[in-house]
Amino acid sequence: MSSHARSLYLRYADALRHPGDFSAAASEFFAADANINVVHPFNELAGADAYIAKLLASLQQSFEGLYRRDDIFMAGQYEGNDWVSSTGYYVGHFARDWIGLKSTDTLCYLRYGEFHRIENGKAVESYIHLDIPELMIACNQWPLAMGPGLTRGYTGLIQGPATRDGVFTKAPDPAEGQRTYQIVMDMLWELATEDEAWRPFWHDNMMWYGPGAFGSFVGIEKFSSFQVPFESQFEGWSGATKNNGMTEHFTRFAEGNYMCSGGWPALTGVNVKPFLGQGPTNERVFMRVCDFWRRENELLVENWVFVDVPHALLQLGYDPLPDWQGS
């Protein structure tokens, strides 16, 4: 892994750590023709200027005093390419409406998770999750209940790692990263199995920090009570590690006792039961997903998860952001 990729991101993150104009830092970080993919309603943004104008500038206009904090940052390689990834929160005072959401005139948090492929000192390919449903729920503007068979967990501010060691400013022991990588990959292979064969890879008191529309759960039993019904709502539910020919990870790598992965899309299945009050449509749904995991010894103890829920809902015929047409 090139140390230049790590230092490039750290300069960008440092510039966003305090309120100010983020455009110069973004122009330095992203290539002019970067392929930047953001959750719905932004979707594909072509180049640094589009990203600055349509996302960063809109955030800074709507959230006064906006700054960003990283809870996890890591760097690695996937299929011969350099990648960096981070997750944390944008923080600001929600003073003006944003993408159809009404301002609250209060402090608000917007959780993000992002991945950048670095080439020749610039981010050339990016995937950026924003947990817009989590913000909408906090602002009492999320329009949907979970629907039959699912219970939403806790929704609110998500903590960073319990050990407070998720930001890697220097490369750790690569052997520890390989150990983490193998445990996570073995666990992912066992998802959606009838006997819940994924269970042995997790601590009994694991934390699953899900997207706002799903919520967060403590303990393997509480997580199972969400995950198993969720999987059952989609026939043939499978992820990028199952080589299903329809989904794949754009990257996955580990550093120390942390791992990250993402797919655009990463999950798919045919919607055969009501989901978030919609359907069933009996049509195939694709989900954009990314994850961050933390390992202790041989077990996974924390998992931060993003799903582009508005994008999934669009495939079911429902738009949770109908009042925003973009600009």
C-alpha positions, 0 to 999 in steps of 0.5 A, spaced: 500 500 500 502 506 497 504 511 503 502 517 499 495 514 498 494 514 506 497 521 506 493 524 501 486 522 504 489 524 511 490 531 508 483 531 505 480 529 512 484 534 516 481 540 511 474 537 513 475 537 520 473 544 521 468 549 518 470 552 512 470 552 504 471 544 503 472 545 495 479 547 495 481 540 499 476 536 495 479 539 488 486 537 491 483 530 493 479 528 487 481 527 480 477 532 475 474 526 471 473 522 477 467 517 477 464 518 484 458 514 486 453 517 492 447 514 495 440 516 492 438 521 490 445 524 488 447 517 484 453 518 479 457 524 479 462 525 474 468 529 476 470 533 482 466 539 480 460 536 480 461 532 487 463 539 490 457 543 487 452 538 488 454 534 494 459 538 498 456 545 497 449 543 498 451 540 505 455 546 507 449 551 505 444 547 509 448 545 515 452 551 518 458 550 522 459 543 518 465 539 519 467 532 519 470 527 524 473 520 522 471 514 527 475 509 522 480 510 517 484 505 513 488 503 507 489 497 503 490 494 496 484 490 492 486 487 486 492 491 485 489 497 486 490 502 492 484 504 496 482 508 502 476 508 506 473 511 512 466 512 516 464 517 521 459 523 521 458 530 518 456 535 524 452 541 523 446 546 525 441 544 520 439 551 518 436 550 511 432 545 507 436 539 504 434 535 499 427 535 500 428 535 508 425 541 512 431 544 516 430 543 524 434 549 526 438 544 531 444 540 531 444 534 526 449 528 525 449 525 518 453 518 518 458 517 512 462 511 509 466 512 503 471 508 499 476 511 494 481 508 489 487 512 489 491 513 482 497 518 481 496 521 487 488 523 486 481 519 488 479 516 481 473 512 483 469 513 489 463 510 493 460 514 498 454 512 503 450 517 507 445 515 512 440 519 510 434 515 513 438 516 520 438 523 519 430 523 517 428 519 523 432 524 527 428 529 524 422 526 525 421 526 517 422 518 515 415 516 512 415 509 513 414 503 518 418 497 518 412 493 516 411 486 517 416 481 520 421 486 522 423 490 528 427 497 527 432 497 532 435 503 536 436 509 531 440 515 533 448 517 534 452 511 532 459 510 536 465 509 533 470 503 535 469 501 543 477 501 543 478 508 540 483 505 535 480 505 528 484 511 525 490 508 522 495 514 520 500 509 519 500 501 517 500 496 522 502 489 522 500 486 515 499 479 519 494 482 523 490 484 517 490 478 514 487 474 520 482 479 520 480 478 513 480 471 513 475 471 519 470 476 515 470 472 509 469 466 512 463 469 516 460 472 510 460 465 506 456 463 512 450 468 511 443 466 509 444 459 511 439 455 514 443 453 520 445 460 521 452 458 520 455 465 521 454 465 529 461 462 531 464 468 528 461 473 532 462 475 540 455 473 543 455 481 545 456 483 538 454 490 536 451 491 529 450 498 527 445 498 522 442 503 517 437 508 520 431 504 517 433 498 520 437 500 526 442 497 531 442 491 535 446 489 541 447 481 542 447 476 537 440 474 539 437 481 537 441 481 531 439 474 529 431 476 530 433 482 525 437 478 520 433 472 519 427 475 517 430 480 513 433 475 509 427 471 508 424 477 505 428 476 499 428 469 495 435 467 493 438 473 498 446 473 496 451 477 497 458 479 493 462 473 496 457 468 493 459 469 486 452 469 484 454 473 477 450 479 479 453 483 485 461 484 487 465 488 491 468 494 488 473 493 494 475 489 500 481 489 505 483 489 512 488 493 516 490 490 523 483 488 527 479 492 522 476 490 515 471 494 510 468 492 504 463 495 499 459 493 493 455 497 488 451 493 488 453 488 494 446 484 495 441 481 491 434 477 492 427 477 489 422 481 493 417 475 496 415 479 502 413 486 504 419 490 505 419 497 509 411 497 507 412 495 500 411 489 496 412 484 495 413 485 487 416 478 486 422 482 482 429 482 483 432 488 488 439 490 488 442 493 494 448 498 495 452 496 501 458 497 505 461 494 512 466 496 517 468 490 522 472 490 528 475 484 531 477 482 538 482 475 538 478 470 534 471 474 534 468 479 530 465 484 536 463 491 532 460 492 525 458 498 522 453 497 516 450 502 510 445 500 505 442 505 500 435 504 503 432 510 498 435 506 492 432 500 494 425 503 495 425 506 488 426 499 486 419 497 489 416 503 487 416 508 492 420 514 493 422 517 500 424 523 497 419 525 493 420 533 494 427 533 491 428 534 484 436 536 484 439 541 481 
